């Protein structure tokens, strides 16, 4: 065990598991269980591999957030959670609770904001963070003390831990430029508008040259830029949208949350309850790799 705080991005991992694991995973009574199995498997393997001292799961709240107040169309194109996933989400909450893992969920904010607040608070205490997610939005939180771990989607993809250098290699910009990248090119999944006509390649090039959104517009407005007339026109027309998008894309890191580090220390879980859940849904392979009576004991077998 080390001083690492393992934070699971709940809904991101639920969706990742739902799409990564086969729809043939069904319980005896006909309940689809692929997301429950995938989430539980990734959770247990993360505990096994990283042996954290602290552990928490952050979930989105069903209510709209402050971002919807700023931009009504925020996430407007995202489909509702399918019924077969809603039923699995309730089971997953039961798994997390049976494992005695603290849950962070707060009205008005997204899991990303809670994770951002937790990681910043932990860094101030000298604690390393590892965020398990499938969401690249969290790349803006990456530092030498906070990494993002994205599990592979199947046997032909690999797990990846993102450090600042790995983020830059993947995205073409530094961690500090991730928000401005989304401000320029937008984000279809969250319906963040960005600037019409500015795609990823152009956005990366602009940030490599001007470093920040503010610098870019300062150069543009002072006449010091050597951009093409077409790019200039798009930037001028899209200025308001760009700065709105920057605000929407920025993860808040000062959420007033009820957070006690001691309460997040890994602890014994409700073995009877978790065995009951895994047995009911036919997760025999997960029963074999449950931790001993205390999380502090290493898992005895590999999940693979």
C-alpha positions in Angstrom: 0.0 0.0 0.0 1.2 3.5 -0.8 -0.1 7.1 -0.2 -2.0 7.2 -3.4 -5.6 8.4 -3.5 -7.6 6.4 -6.1 -10.6 8.3 -7.4 -13.1 6.5 -9.7 -15.1 8.6 -12.2 -18.3 6.7 -11.6 -20.5 7.4 -14.6 -17.7 7.6 -17.1 -16.6 4.1 -16.0 -20.2 2.8 -16.1 -20.6 3.9 -19.7 -17.1 2.6 -20.6 -17.9 -0.8 -19.1 -21.4 -0.8 -20.8 -19.8 -0.4 -24.2 -16.7 -2.5 -23.6 -18.2 -5.7 -22.2 -20.5 -8.0 -24.2 -24.3 -7.7 -24.0 -24.4 -11.4 -23.6 -23.7 -11.0 -19.9 -27.1 -11.6 -18.4 -28.2 -12.9 -15.0 -30.4 -15.9 -14.5 -33.5 -13.7 -14.2 -32.7 -11.8 -17.5 -31.0 -8.7 -16.0 -28.3 -7.3 -18.3 -25.1 -7.1 -16.2 -22.3 -6.2 -18.6 -21.8 -2.7 -17.0 -22.0 -4.0 -13.5 -19.5 -6.7 -14.2 -17.1 -4.4 -16.1 -17.3 -1.6 -13.5 -16.7 -4.1 -10.7 -13.8 -5.8 -12.5 -12.1 -2.5 -13.3 -12.6 -1.3 -9.7 -11.1 -4.5 -8.2 -8.2 -4.6 -10.6 -7.4 -1.0 -9.9 -7.3 -1.7 -6.1 -5.1 -4.7 -6.8 -2.7 -3.0 -9.1 -2.3 0.4 -7.4 -2.8 -0.6 -3.7 -4.1 2.8 -2.7 -4.3 4.1 0.8 -7.4 6.2 0.0 -10.4 5.5 -2.2 -13.5 7.3 -3.4 -16.0 7.2 -6.2 -17.5 10.4 -7.7 -20.8 10.3 -9.6 -22.7 12.9 -11.6 -26.0 14.1 -10.1 -29.2 13.7 -11.9 -30.0 17.5 -11.6 -28.7 20.0 -14.1 -25.5 21.9 -13.3 -24.4 25.5 -13.2 -23.1 24.9 -16.8 -26.7 24.5 -18.0 -27.5 27.9 -16.4 -24.8 29.5 -18.5 -25.6 27.6 -21.7 -29.0 26.0 -22.1 -27.7 23.8 -24.9 -25.0 22.2 -22.8 -25.1 18.5 -23.3 -28.4 18.9 -25.1 -27.6 16.4 -27.8 -26.5 13.7 -25.4 -29.0 10.8 -25.4 -30.7 9.8 -22.1 -29.2 6.9 -20.3 -30.8 3.8 -21.8 -33.2 1.8 -19.5 -30.9 -1.3 -19.5 -28.1 0.9 -18.1 -30.3 2.7 -15.6 -31.2 -0.6 -13.9 -27.5 -1.6 -13.8 -26.5 1.8 -12.3 -28.6 1.0 -9.2 -26.8 -2.3 -8.8 -23.4 -0.6 -9.2 -24.3 1.9 -6.5 -25.0 -1.2 -4.3 -21.6 -2.6 -5.2 -19.8 0.6 -4.2 -21.7 0.9 -0.9 -21.1 -2.8 -0.1 -17.4 -2.2 -0.6 -17.6 0.7 1.9 -16.2 3.2 -0.6 -17.1 6.8 0.0 -19.4 8.3 -2.7 -19.1 12.0 -3.7 -22.2 13.3 -5.6 -23.5 16.9 -5.4 -26.4 18.7 -7.0 -25.4 21.5 -9.4 -22.0 20.0 -10.2 -20.5 17.2 -12.3 -18.3 14.4 -11.1 -15.4 16.2 -12.9 -15.8 19.2 -10.6 -15.8 16.9 -7.5 -12.8 15.1 -8.8 -11.0 18.4 -9.5 -11.7 19.6 -6.0 -10.6 16.4 -4.4 -7.3 16.1 -6.4 -6.4 19.7 -5.7 -7.0 19.3 -1.9 -5.0 16.1 -1.9 -2.1 17.7 -3.8 -2.0 20.4 -1.1 -1.6 17.6 1.5 1.3 16.0 -0.6 -0.9 13.1 -1.6 -0.7 11.6 -5.1 -3.9 11.0 -7.1 -4.8 8.4 -9.7 -8.2 9.1 -11.4 -9.7 6.1 -13.1 -11.9 7.3 -16.0 -12.6 7.0 -19.7 -13.0 10.8 -20.0 -10.2 12.9 -21.6 -11.8 16.0 -20.1 -9.9 15.2 -17.0 -6.6 15.6 -18.7 -6.7 19.3 -17.6 -6.2 18.0 -14.0 -3.0 16.1 -14.8 0.1 17.1 -12.9 3.2 15.3 -11.6 1.0 14.3 -8.6 -2.2 13.6 -10.4 -2.5 11.1 -13.2 -5.5 9.9 -15.2 -5.8 6.2 -15.8 -7.9 5.1 -18.7 -8.7 1.3 -18.9 -8.6 -0.4 -22.2 -11.9 -1.2 -23.9 -11.1 -4.9 -24.7 -8.4 -7.4 -25.4 -7.1 -5.4 -28.4 -6.6 -2.1 -26.4 -4.4 -1.4 -23.5 -4.7 0.5 -20.2 -3.0 3.8 -20.2 -1.8 6.1 -17.4 -1.5 9.7 -18.5 1.2 11.9 -17.1 1.7 15.5 -18.3 4.1 14.3 -21.0 1.7 11.6 -22.1 -1.2 14.1 -22.3 0.9 16.4 -24.5 1.9 13.4 -26.7 -1.7 12.4 -27.1 -3.3 15.8 -27.5 -0.6 17.9 -29.2 -0.9 20.6 -26.4 0.1 20.8 -22.8 -2.1 20.1 -19.9 -2.5 23.9 -19.3 -3.8 24.3 -22.8 -6.5 21.5 -22.8 -9.3 23.9 -21.8 -8.3 26.4 -24.5 -8.2 23.6 -27.0 -11.8 22.8 -26.3 -12.6 26.5 -26.4 -11.4 26.7 -29.9 -12.6 23.4 -31.4 -15.5 22.7 -29.2 -16.7 19.3 -27.9 -19.5 17.6 -29.7 -20.1 15.1 -26.8 -20.8 17.9 -24.4 -22.3 20.2 -27.0 -19.7 22.9 -26.3 -19.8 25.1 -29.4 -16.2 26.3 -29.7 -15.6 28.4 -32.9 -17.4 27.3 -36.0 -14.9 26.2 -38.7 -12.0 25.6 -36.3 -11.1 21.9 -36.1 -8.6 20.1 -33.9 -5.6 20.5 -36.2 -6.1 24.3 -36.6 -6.8 24.7 -32.8 -3.6 22.8 -31.9 -1.6 24.9 -34.3 -3.0 28.1 -32.9 -2.2 27.1 -29.3 1.3 25.9 -30.2 2.0 29.4 -31.6 0.0 31.7 -29.2 0.0 29.5 -26.1 -3.3 30.7 -24.7 -6.7 31.8 -25.9 -6.2 35.2 -24.4 -2.8 35.7 -26.1 -4.4 34.7 -29.4 -7.1 37.3 -29.2 -4.7 39.9 -28.0 -2.5 39.4 -31.0 -5.5 39.3 -33.3 -6.9 42.6 -31.9 -3.6 44.4 -31.9 -2.9 43.5 -35.5 0.2 41.5 -34.5 -0.9 38.2 -35.8 0.0 36.8 -39.2 -3.1 34.6 -39.5 -4.9 34.1 -42.8 -7.9 36.3 -43.4 -10.1 33.3 -43.3 -8.9 32.2 -39.8 -9.1 35.8 -38.6 -12.7 36.1 -39.7 -13.6 32.9 -37.9 -11.9 34.0 -34.7 -13.6 37.4 -34.8 -17.0 36.0 -35.4 -16.5 33.2 -32.8 -14.9 35.2 -29.9 -18.0 35.2 -27.6 -18.5 31.5 -28.3 -14.8 30.7 -27.6 -14.8 32.4 -24.2 -18.1 30.8 -23.3 -16.7 27.4 -24.3 -13.6 28.1 -22.2 -15.8 28.6 -19.2 -18.0 25.6 -19.9 -14.9 23.3 -20.3 -13.1 24.4 -17.2 -13.4 22.0 -14.3 -14.2 23.8 -11.0 -11.8 22.9 -8.2 -13.3 24.8 -5.3 -16.6 22.9 -4.7 -17.7 23.2 -1.1 -17.8 19.4 -0.3 -17.9 17.5 2.9 -14.5 15.9 2.7 -12.5 14.2 5.4 -9.4 12.4 4.3 -9.5 9.9 7.1 -13.0 8.8 6.0 -11.5 7.9 2.6 -8.9 5.5 3.9 -9.5 2.0 2.5 -11.3 -0.2 5.0 -13.0 -3.6 5.4 -16.0 -4.1 3.3 -19.4 -5.9 3.7 -18.2 -9.3 2.5 -21.6 -11.0 2.9 -23.3 -8.3 0.9 -20.8 -8.2 -1.9 -20.7 -12.0 -2.2 -24.5 -11.9 -2.3 -24.4 -9.4 -5.2 -21.8 -11.2 -7.2 -23.4 -14.6 -6.7 -26.8 -13.3 -7.7 -25.5 -12.0 -11.0 -23.2 -14.9 -11.7 -19.8 -13.1 -11.3 -17.9 -16.3 -10.3 -14.6 -14.9 -11.5 -15.0 -11.8 -9.4 -15.7 -13.9 -6.3 -12.3 -15.4 -6.7 -10.5 -12.1 -6.6 -12.3 -10.3 -3.8 -9.9 -8.8 -1.3 -9.5 -10.5 2.1 -11.3 -9.2 5.1 -9.4 -5.9 4.8 -8.6 -3.9 1.6 -5.1 -3.6 3.0 -4.4 -7.2 2.1 -3.4 -7.7 -1.5 -5.7 -9.5 -3.9 -4.5 -13.0 -4.2 -5.3 -13.8 -7.8 -5.1 -11.9 -11.1 -8.3 -10.9 -12.8 -6.9 -12.0 -16.1 
